[in-house]
Amino acid sequence: MFRFEIFQNLYALICVPIVIVLFVLFMFMRKQALKEFSHVEALKKLVDDLGKYKHQIKFFLFLFALTSLCFAFANPQWGSKREKVKRKSVDVFIALDISTSMLAEDVRPSRLDRARKFAQDLAEGLKGERIGLILFAGNAYLQMPLTTDYAAASLFLRSANPDMAPTQGTDFFEVIDLAERSFEQDNKQHKALVILTDGENHEEAALTRATDATENGLLIFTVGVGTDDGGKIPIVYPNGHRDFKRDKAGGYVITKMNPQMLTELANNGNGAYFNLQENSETVLTELRKRIDKIEKRDFEQRSFTEYESYFQYFIAFALLLLFIDGFINYRKNKFTKNKDLFKV
């Protein structure tokens, strides 16, 4: 498969017709100037040893060299045809809580920062598996479908914040439901859902939904972020003033992690609960071990080998033409000595 890596650089070819027009104009003006300089018969004797087509030959060598450099500038590449390859993997959705309670700083630097860093490390550790990303608060949003593009996952995780969720709160029911709908329908036992949250959800419907999901082969793992003592939720106003969220009575709102809810959710989902207050590396290792035990499934992936660049050949051809051009002078040689420069 052929392509130009930097296709927009081919716009440089617009200089080719411009150079041609300038050359034709130059030759016309040169001819007019020679006619005005002297009588034709006298001028023949003055420039009798000039070659007839040397200007044209040197111009076309330069023109081809210029065209070749324009192609080199766009970096022509060649790669093999796209083909399907089979791989084995587990499908894993990472669900990140972006509710405002995740801004609490009882875990440094904040619950959300700690969760984002852990999610990025998890995505890196799951290379070889297909991963997807769900962001949630009062509702759940599919940020990235299942893919092997781990760089994209890391980019989305770094930018996740509460402003991306118009509805605040924590709704695990929506998370599980969205995850189930986003897995391939024929996948009944090769999938997992990892929820990173502070667990501030008190709806029993989420536990029932987790039990139902296990019947379709989904394993649910929960990772708690926060402390039992909790913390205040910081607010930064447009003028830069920083305060903390308050209730209607004017008191500070204290948000606490709910490990009991997260444990029940994981148990109902045939998974396990982890707490990020522990060493995150240990949690990451244990979670990775649990996911590795899930039976992998075959899936097809389109791929092709890396493209190889061939710009150097175009540059070499251009240099060769310019090298030849340098050895051509404007005087007649044995091939052109009998040609009449002024013959009409």
JOMOCOR-V695522 format. One record per pair of residues at least 12 apart in sequence whose C-alpha atoms are under 10 Angstrom apart, sorted by the first residue. I is the first residue (numbers start at 0). J is the second residue. Records with the same first field share a line. If there is no record, write none. Layout:
I=J + J
This chain:
0=76 + 77 + 78 + 79 + 80 + 81 + 303 + 306
1=75 + 76 + 77 + 78 + 79 + 80 + 306 + 307
2=73 + 74 + 75 + 76 + 77 + 78 + 306 + 308
3=70 + 71 + 72 + 73 + 74 + 75 + 76 + 77 + 308 + 309 + 310
4=72 + 73 + 74 + 75 + 76 + 77 + 306 + 308
5=70 + 71 + 72 + 73 + 74 + 75 + 76
6=70 + 72 + 73 + 74 + 75
7=72 + 73
8=69 + 70 + 71 + 72 + 73 + 74
9=66 + 69 + 70 + 71 + 72 + 73 + 74
10=69 + 70 + 73
11=65 + 66 + 68 + 69 + 70 + 72 + 73
12=65 + 66 + 67 + 68 + 69 + 70
13=66 + 69
14=62 + 65 + 66 + 69
15=62 + 63 + 65 + 66 + 69
16=62
18=58 + 61 + 62 + 65
19=58 + 59 + 62
22=54 + 55 + 58
23=55
26=54 + 55
30=341
34=341
39=341 + 342
40=341
42=341
43=339 + 340 + 341
46=330 + 340
47=330 + 331 + 336 + 338 + 339 + 340 + 341
48=329 + 330 + 331 + 332 + 335 + 336 + 337 + 338 + 339 + 340
49=328 + 329 + 330 + 331 + 332 + 335 + 336 + 338 + 339 + 340
50=328 + 329 + 330 + 331 + 332 + 334 + 335 + 336 + 337 + 338 + 339 + 340
51=329 + 330 + 331 + 335 + 336 + 337 + 338 + 339 + 340 + 341 + 342
52=329 + 330 + 331 + 335 + 338 + 340
53=324 + 327 + 328 + 329 + 330 + 331 + 335
54=327 + 328 + 329
56=324 + 327 + 329
57=320 + 321 + 323 + 324 + 325 + 326 + 327 + 328 + 329
58=324
59=320 + 324
60=317 + 319 + 320 + 321 + 322 + 323 + 324
61=317 + 318 + 320 + 321 + 322 + 323 + 324
62=317 + 320 + 321
63=316 + 317 + 320 + 321
64=313 + 314 + 315 + 316 + 317 + 318 + 319 + 320 + 321 + 324
65=314 + 317 + 318 + 320 + 321
66=313 + 317
67=310 + 312 + 313 + 314 + 315 + 316 + 317 + 318 + 320
68=310 + 311 + 312 + 313 + 314 + 315 + 316 + 317 + 318
69=310 + 313 + 314 + 317
70=309 + 310 + 313 + 314
71=308 + 309 + 310 + 311 + 312 + 313 + 314 + 315 + 317
72=310 + 311 + 313 + 314
73=310
74=307 + 308 + 309 + 310 + 311 + 313
75=306 + 307 + 308 + 309 + 310 + 311 + 312 + 313
76=305 + 306 + 307 + 308 + 309 + 310
77=304 + 305 + 306 + 307 + 308 + 309
78=303 + 304 + 305 + 306 + 307 + 308
79=302 + 303 + 304 + 305 + 306 + 307
80=302 + 303 + 304
81=301 + 302 + 303 + 304
82=299 + 300 + 301 + 302 + 303 + 304
83=298 + 299 + 300 + 301 + 302 + 303
84=298 + 299 + 300 + 301 + 302 + 303
85=296 + 297 + 298 + 299 + 300 + 301
86=127 + 128 + 295 + 296 + 297 + 298 + 299 + 300
87=127 + 128 + 129 + 294 + 295 + 296 + 297 + 298 + 299
88=125 + 126 + 127 + 128 + 129 + 130 + 189 + 190 + 291 + 293 + 294 + 295 + 296 + 297 + 298
89=125 + 127 + 128 + 129 + 130 + 186 + 188 + 189 + 190 + 191 + 290 + 291 + 292 + 293 + 294 + 295 + 296 + 297 + 298
90=125 + 128 + 129 + 130 + 131 + 145 + 146 + 182 + 183 + 186 + 188 + 189 + 190 + 191 + 192 + 217 + 290 + 293 + 295 + 296
91=122 + 125 + 128 + 129 + 130 + 131 + 132 + 145 + 146 + 178 + 182 + 189 + 190 + 191 + 192 + 193 + 217 + 218 + 219 + 290
92=122 + 129 + 130 + 131 + 132 + 133 + 141 + 143 + 144 + 145 + 175 + 178 + 179 + 181 + 182 + 190 + 191 + 192 + 193 + 194 + 219
93=118 + 119 + 121 + 122 + 130 + 131 + 132 + 133 + 134 + 143 + 152 + 156 + 178 + 191 + 192 + 193 + 194 + 195 + 220
94=118 + 131 + 132 + 133 + 134 + 135 + 139 + 140 + 141 + 142 + 171 + 174 + 175 + 178 + 192 + 193 + 194 + 195 + 196 + 221
95=111 + 114 + 115 + 118 + 132 + 133 + 134 + 135 + 136 + 139 + 156 + 159 + 160 + 174 + 193 + 194 + 195 + 196 + 222
96=110 + 111 + 114 + 115 + 133 + 134 + 135 + 136 + 137 + 139 + 159 + 160 + 161 + 164 + 168 + 169 + 170 + 171 + 174 + 194 + 195 + 196 + 197 + 198 + 224
97=110 + 111 + 114 + 115 + 134 + 135 + 136 + 137 + 139 + 159 + 160 + 161 + 162 + 163 + 164 + 167 + 168 + 169 + 195 + 196 + 197
98=111 + 134 + 135 + 136 + 137 + 138 + 160 + 161 + 162 + 163 + 164 + 165 + 166 + 167 + 168 + 169 + 170 + 196 + 197 + 199
99=111 + 136 + 160 + 161 + 162 + 164 + 167 + 168 + 169 + 232 + 233 + 234 + 244 + 254
100=136 + 161 + 167 + 168 + 169 + 196 + 197 + 198 + 199 + 225 + 229 + 230 + 231 + 232 + 233 + 244 + 252 + 253 + 254 + 255 + 256
101=113 + 114 + 136 + 160 + 161 + 196 + 197 + 198 + 199 + 224 + 225 + 230 + 232 + 233 + 254 + 256
102=160 + 161 + 230 + 231 + 232 + 233 + 234 + 254
103=197 + 224 + 225 + 226 + 229 + 230 + 231 + 232 + 233 + 234 + 243 + 253 + 254 + 255
104=225 + 226 + 229 + 230 + 231 + 232 + 233
105=224 + 225 + 226 + 227 + 228 + 229 + 230 + 231 + 232 + 254 + 255 + 256
106=224 + 225 + 226 + 229 + 230 + 275 + 276
107=225
109=224 + 225 + 230 + 232 + 233
110=195 + 196 + 197 + 223 + 224 + 225 + 226 + 230 + 275
111=159 + 160 + 161 + 195 + 196 + 197 + 224 + 225
112=156 + 157 + 159 + 160
113=195 + 224 + 225 + 275 + 276 + 279
114=156 + 194 + 195 + 196 + 197 + 222 + 223 + 224 + 225 + 275 + 279
115=153 + 155 + 156 + 157 + 158 + 159 + 160 + 195
116=153 + 156 + 157 + 279
117=156 + 195 + 222 + 275 + 279 + 280 + 282 + 283
118=132 + 152 + 153 + 156 + 157 + 193 + 194 + 195 + 283
119=149 + 150 + 152 + 153 + 154 + 155 + 156 + 157
120=153 + 279 + 280 + 283
121=153 + 193 + 280 + 282 + 283 + 284 + 286 + 287
122=147 + 148 + 149 + 150 + 152 + 153 + 156
123=149 + 150 + 152 + 153
124=149 + 283 + 284 + 287
125=147 + 149 + 287 + 290 + 291
126=147 + 148 + 149
127=147 + 149
128=145 + 146 + 147 + 149 + 290 + 291 + 295
129=144 + 145 + 146 + 147 + 148 + 149 + 190 + 298
130=143 + 144 + 145 + 146 + 147 + 148 + 149 + 152 + 190 + 191 + 192
131=143 + 144 + 145 + 146 + 147 + 148 + 149 + 152 + 178 + 181 + 182 + 192
132=144 + 145 + 146 + 152 + 153 + 155 + 156 + 178 + 192 + 193
133=156 + 174 + 175 + 177 + 178 + 181 + 192 + 193 + 194
134=155 + 156 + 159 + 160 + 161 + 163 + 164 + 174 + 194 + 195
135=161 + 163 + 164 + 166 + 167 + 168 + 169 + 170 + 171 + 173 + 174 + 194 + 196
136=161 + 163 + 164 + 165 + 166 + 167 + 168 + 169 + 170 + 171 + 173 + 174 + 196
137=164 + 165 + 166 + 167 + 168 + 169 + 170 + 171 + 173 + 174
138=164 + 165 + 166 + 167 + 168 + 169 + 170 + 171 + 172 + 173 + 174 + 177
139=164 + 166 + 169 + 170 + 171 + 172 + 173 + 174 + 175 + 176 + 177 + 178
140=163 + 164 + 173 + 174 + 177 + 178
141=174 + 177 + 178 + 181
142=155 + 156 + 159
143=155
144=178 + 181 + 182
145=181 + 182 + 183
146=300
147=300
168=199 + 200
169=196 + 197 + 198 + 199 + 200 + 201 + 202
170=198 + 199 + 200 + 201 + 202 + 204 + 205
171=194 + 196 + 198 + 199 + 200 + 201 + 202 + 203 + 204 + 205 + 206 + 208 + 209 + 261 + 264
172=200 + 202 + 203 + 204 + 205 + 206 + 207 + 208 + 209
173=205 + 208
174=192 + 194 + 205 + 208
175=192 + 194 + 205 + 206 + 208 + 209 + 211 + 212 + 217 + 219 + 268
176=205 + 208 + 209 + 211 + 212
178=190 + 191 + 192 + 212 + 217
179=191 + 192 + 212 + 215 + 216 + 217
182=217
184=215
185=215
186=215 + 216 + 217 + 296
187=212 + 213 + 214 + 215 + 216 + 217
188=213 + 214 + 215 + 216 + 217 + 218 + 293 + 294 + 295 + 296
189=215 + 216 + 217 + 218 + 290 + 292 + 293 + 294 + 295 + 296 + 297
190=215 + 216 + 217 + 218 + 219 + 290 + 293 + 294 + 295 + 296
191=213 + 216 + 217 + 218 + 219 + 220 + 268 + 270 + 289 + 290 + 293
192=217 + 218 + 219 + 220 + 221 + 265 + 268 + 270 + 290
193=218 + 219 + 220 + 221 + 222 + 265 + 270 + 271 + 272 + 286 + 290
194=219 + 220 + 221 + 222 + 223 + 261 + 264 + 265 + 272
195=220 + 221 + 222 + 223 + 224 + 261 + 273 + 274 + 275
196=221 + 222 + 223 + 224 + 225 + 256 + 257 + 258 + 261
197=221 + 222 + 223 + 224 + 225 + 226 + 229 + 254 + 255 + 256 + 257 + 258 + 260 + 261 + 274
198=221 + 222 + 223 + 224 + 225 + 255 + 256 + 257 + 258 + 259 + 260 + 261 + 262 + 264
199=254 + 255 + 256 + 257 + 258 + 260 + 261
200=256 + 257 + 260 + 261
201=257 + 260
202=260
203=260 + 264
205=260 + 263 + 264 + 267
206=260 + 261 + 263 + 264 + 265 + 266 + 267 + 268
207=264 + 267 + 268
208=264 + 267 + 268
209=263 + 264 + 265 + 266 + 267 + 268 + 269
210=264 + 265 + 266 + 267 + 268 + 269
211=267 + 268
212=267 + 268 + 269
213=267 + 268 + 269 + 270
214=268 + 269
216=268 + 269
217=268 + 269 + 270
218=265 + 266 + 267 + 268 + 269 + 270 + 271 + 289 + 290 + 293
219=264 + 265 + 266 + 267 + 268 + 269 + 270 + 271 + 272
220=261 + 262 + 264 + 265 + 266 + 268 + 269 + 270 + 271 + 272 + 273 + 286 + 289 + 290
221=258 + 260 + 261 + 262 + 263 + 264 + 265 + 266 + 268 + 270 + 271 + 272 + 273 + 274 + 286
222=258 + 261 + 262 + 265 + 271 + 272 + 273 + 274 + 275 + 276 + 282 + 283 + 286
223=256 + 257 + 258 + 260 + 261 + 262 + 272 + 273 + 274 + 275 + 276
224=255 + 256 + 257 + 258 + 273 + 274 + 275 + 276
225=254 + 255 + 256 + 257 + 258 + 274 + 275 + 276
226=254 + 255 + 256 + 257 + 258 + 274 + 275 + 276
227=254 + 255 + 256 + 257 + 258
228=253 + 254 + 255 + 256
229=252 + 253 + 254 + 255 + 256 + 257
230=243 + 251 + 252 + 253 + 254 + 255 + 256
231=243 + 244 + 245 + 251 + 252 + 253 + 254 + 255
232=244 + 245 + 251 + 252 + 253 + 254
233=245 + 251 + 252
258=272 + 273 + 274
259=272
260=272
261=273 + 274
262=274
270=286 + 289 + 290
271=285 + 286 + 289
272=286
273=285 + 286
